[in-house]
Amino acid sequence: MKTGKYWMVVPTALATILTSAGVASSNAPVLELARSSQTEPIVVSGTSGGTNKTNCGNIGSTPNQVIKVTQGQIDYMRFSVKAEGQPTMVVEGPGGRFCVLADKASGENPEMSGVWPAGTYKIFIGDRSGGQHPFTLSITQKR
C-alpha cells in the first residue's frame, strides 16, 4: 500500500520540476542565429551575478541570454563578456554545461569560441566574488 503512494509522488515532483525549468528559461531573451545571419557583432547587456552559488561563481536563476542556433551548425562563433568584478560565463547547451573563467589571454574577461551545433544554449553571466555588475556580451561569427 505504501509503495503506491510513492509512485504518485514521483510523477508529480517530476512535472513540477519540468514546469519550473520551462518557466525559468522563458523569461530570458531569445536570439535566433544561423550562419552569418546577423549584423556583427551582436552586443547584449545586463547585470552579472545572482543568488545561485555554483562552481562557476554566483549566477541568476534564469539565463541572461538564450541563443538558438538554427539551420545546422555555426562553424565559428565567439562569446566575449566584459564586466567589472570577477566575471564568469556558464553555457548550457546540447554538448553539456561549461564554466568559462577569465584569464590573462582574454584580458581577464570570459571568452568562449568554437563550432556551435544546432540547438538551444542558455548563457548565464556570473561573478566569482558574489557581486553584481553591469556586463556586455558580444557575439560574433568573425575570427
C-alpha positions as CSV (number, residue, x, y, z in Angstrom):
1,M,0.0,0.0,0.0
2,K,2.8,2.5,0.9
3,T,4.6,1.7,-2.4
4,G,1.6,3.0,-4.4
5,K,1.8,6.4,-2.6
6,Y,5.4,6.9,-3.6
7,W,4.6,6.2,-7.3
8,M,2.2,9.1,-7.2
9,V,4.8,11.5,-5.7
10,V,7.5,10.8,-8.3
11,P,5.4,11.9,-11.4
12,T,4.1,14.9,-9.5
13,A,7.6,16.1,-8.4
14,L,8.9,15.5,-11.9
15,A,6.1,17.5,-13.5
16,T,6.8,20.3,-11.1
17,I,10.5,20.4,-11.8
18,L,10.0,20.3,-15.6
19,T,7.3,23.1,-15.4
20,S,9.6,25.2,-13.3
21,A,12.5,24.7,-15.7
22,G,10.3,25.8,-18.7
23,V,9.2,29.0,-16.8
24,A,12.8,29.9,-15.9
25,S,14.1,29.7,-19.4
26,S,11.1,31.5,-20.9
27,N,12.0,34.8,-19.0
28,A,15.3,35.2,-20.8
29,P,15.5,36.9,-24.1
30,V,15.9,34.5,-27.0
31,L,18.2,35.3,-30.0
32,E,17.9,33.0,-33.1
33,L,21.1,32.7,-35.1
34,A,22.1,31.0,-38.3
35,R,25.4,31.1,-40.2
36,S,26.3,34.8,-40.8
37,S,22.7,35.8,-40.5
38,Q,23.2,38.8,-38.2
39,T,25.0,42.2,-38.2
40,E,28.4,41.8,-36.5
41,P,28.9,41.8,-33.6
42,I,25.7,41.4,-31.7
43,V,26.0,43.1,-28.3
44,V,23.6,42.5,-25.3
45,S,23.9,43.9,-21.8
46,G,22.6,43.1,-18.4
47,T,23.7,42.5,-14.8
48,S,26.1,39.7,-13.8
49,G,25.8,37.5,-10.7
50,G,22.9,36.3,-8.8
51,T,21.9,34.3,-5.7
52,N,22.6,30.8,-7.0
53,K,26.1,29.7,-5.9
54,T,27.7,27.3,-8.4
55,N,31.2,26.1,-9.2
56,C,31.4,28.9,-11.7
57,G,30.5,31.8,-9.2
58,N,27.1,33.2,-8.4
59,I,24.6,33.2,-11.2
60,G,21.0,34.1,-11.6
61,S,18.1,31.6,-11.6
62,T,17.3,32.4,-15.2
63,P,19.8,32.8,-18.1
64,N,20.9,36.3,-19.1
65,Q,20.5,35.3,-22.7
66,V,19.2,32.3,-24.7
67,I,20.8,31.6,-28.1
68,K,19.0,29.3,-30.6
69,V,21.3,28.1,-33.4
70,T,19.1,27.2,-36.3
71,Q,19.7,25.6,-39.7
72,G,22.6,23.3,-38.9
73,Q,25.8,24.3,-37.2
74,I,27.7,27.6,-37.0
75,D,31.3,26.8,-37.9
76,Y,32.8,29.5,-35.8
77,M,31.2,31.8,-33.1
78,R,32.7,33.6,-30.1
79,F,31.1,34.9,-26.9
80,S,33.0,37.6,-25.1
81,V,32.0,39.1,-21.7
82,K,33.2,42.4,-20.4
83,A,32.4,43.3,-16.8
84,E,33.8,44.6,-13.5
85,G,34.4,42.2,-10.6
86,Q,35.3,38.6,-11.3
87,P,33.1,37.7,-14.2
88,T,32.3,34.1,-15.3
89,M,30.1,32.6,-18.0
90,V,28.1,29.4,-17.8
91,V,27.0,27.9,-21.2
92,E,24.4,25.2,-21.1
93,G,23.7,23.5,-24.4
94,P,23.4,20.3,-26.4
95,G,27.0,19.4,-25.6
96,G,26.7,19.9,-21.8
97,R,27.4,22.6,-19.3
98,F,30.6,24.7,-19.5
99,C,32.1,27.1,-17.0
100,V,34.2,29.8,-18.6
101,L,36.6,31.8,-16.3
102,A,38.5,34.9,-17.1
103,D,42.2,34.6,-17.9
104,K,45.1,36.8,-19.0
105,A,44.8,35.7,-22.6
106,S,41.3,37.1,-22.8
107,G,42.1,40.3,-20.9
108,E,40.6,39.0,-17.6
109,N,37.2,38.6,-19.3
110,P,35.5,35.2,-20.0
111,E,35.5,34.2,-23.7
112,M,34.4,31.0,-25.5
113,S,34.7,30.2,-29.2
114,G,34.4,27.2,-31.5
115,V,31.9,25.2,-33.5
116,W,28.3,25.6,-32.3
117,P,25.9,22.7,-33.4
118,A,22.2,23.5,-33.8
119,G,20.3,23.7,-30.6
120,T,19.5,26.0,-27.6
121,Y,22.2,27.5,-25.5
122,K,21.5,29.2,-22.1
123,I,24.0,31.8,-21.2
124,F,24.5,32.8,-17.6
125,I,26.9,35.7,-16.7
126,G,28.1,35.1,-13.1
127,D,30.6,36.6,-10.7
128,R,33.1,34.6,-8.6
129,S,33.2,37.3,-5.8
130,G,29.4,37.2,-5.4
131,G,28.9,40.7,-6.7
132,Q,26.6,42.1,-9.3
133,H,27.9,44.3,-12.1
134,P,26.8,45.6,-15.5
135,F,28.1,43.5,-18.3
136,T,28.2,43.4,-22.1
137,L,28.1,40.1,-24.0
138,S,29.5,40.3,-27.6
139,I,28.6,37.6,-30.0
140,T,30.4,37.3,-33.3
141,Q,31.0,34.8,-36.1
142,K,34.1,36.6,-37.3
143,R,37.5,35.3,-36.3
